[in-house]
Amino acid sequence: MKNKDDLTDKQKKFIEEYLIDMNGTRAYRVAYPTVKNDETAGAAACRLLKNVKIKQAIEPILASMSSDRMATATEVMEYLTSVLRGESTAEVVVVEGLGDGCSEARRFKKAPDEKERLKAAELLGKRFGLFKDKVEVSGIEAEQSKLDNLLEQLGAGGDS
């Protein structure tokens, strides 16, 4: 990887801004404020993002961001399993009437309901290929027989 010191101050600023929201046009306009046109800024940002030094500076940061912030497949499967088994809890707000037109919001923890558990089961089932659509294919002989009968009828109808 190239040393980050090989980058200009404006390139460093572009990278910092780009990593905020992945908007190259906006990042370019912040790093290069003299550019007034979004079209020009967008094209220039695209060129910058193809620059080898910029790519080498951005890629490891993006990789660490995604690994820290994104759920792994294992986490997703464990969560769905906990919902399916009714082991997870969710916090819900319930408004209770106190009388005289007054009410109060209260928070309660609740286990997944049947609909949520069913959805988790469906997603897990899809992941493990448990729900396969069965397609019946009849034998070629039966199809050939039908075709022969049809051709016979057409031939007989043409002779009369």
CORPEUR-V270696 format. One record per residue. N is the residue number from 0. RES is the residue in one small letter. OMEGA is omega in whole degrees, 0 to 359 (* if undefined). Layout:
# CORPEUR-V270696
N/RES/OMEGA, N/RES/OMEGA
This chain:
# CORPEUR-V270696
0/m/178, 1/k/177, 2/n/180, 3/k/179, 4/d/177, 5/d/182, 6/l/176, 7/t/178, 8/d/180, 9/k/177, 10/q/177, 11/k/179, 12/k/178, 13/f/180, 14/i/179, 15/e/181, 16/e/180, 17/y/182, 18/l/178, 19/i/185, 20/d/180, 21/m/178, 22/n/184, 23/g/181, 24/t/180, 25/r/181, 26/a/180, 27/y/181, 28/r/177, 29/v/182, 30/a/182, 31/y/188, 32/p/181, 33/t/178, 34/v/184, 35/k/187, 36/n/179, 37/d/181, 38/e/178, 39/t/180, 40/a/180, 41/g/180, 42/a/180, 43/a/179, 44/a/178, 45/c/177, 46/r/180, 47/l/182, 48/l/176, 49/k/180, 50/n/185, 51/v/181, 52/k/180, 53/i/179, 54/k/182, 55/q/177, 56/a/184, 57/i/188, 58/e/181, 59/p/179, 60/i/178, 61/l/180, 62/a/181, 63/s/178, 64/m/183, 65/s/180, 66/s/180, 67/d/188, 68/r/186, 69/m/177, 70/a/175, 71/t/177, 72/a/179, 73/t/178, 74/e/180, 75/v/181, 76/m/179, 77/e/179, 78/y/179, 79/l/179, 80/t/179, 81/s/176, 82/v/180, 83/l/182, 84/r/180, 85/g/182, 86/e/181, 87/s/176, 88/t/177, 89/a/178, 90/e/179, 91/v/178, 92/v/179, 93/v/178, 94/v/181, 95/e/176, 96/g/180, 97/l/183, 98/g/180, 99/d/178, 100/g/180, 101/c/176, 102/s/183, 103/e/177, 104/a/178, 105/r/178, 106/r/178, 107/f/172, 108/k/180, 109/k/176, 110/a/179, 111/p/177, 112/d/184, 113/e/181, 114/k/180, 115/e/179, 116/r/179, 117/l/179, 118/k/178, 119/a/179, 120/a/179, 121/e/181, 122/l/177, 123/l/178, 124/g/177, 125/k/180, 126/r/183, 127/f/176, 128/g/182, 129/l/184, 130/f/179, 131/k/174, 132/d/179, 133/k/179, 134/v/179, 135/e/177, 136/v/179, 137/s/183, 138/g/180, 139/i/182, 140/e/181, 141/a/179, 142/e/179, 143/q/179, 144/s/178, 145/k/180, 146/l/178, 147/d/179, 148/n/180, 149/l/180, 150/l/177, 151/e/180, 152/q/179, 153/l/179, 154/g/181, 155/a/181, 156/g/182, 157/g/182, 158/d/186, 159/s/*
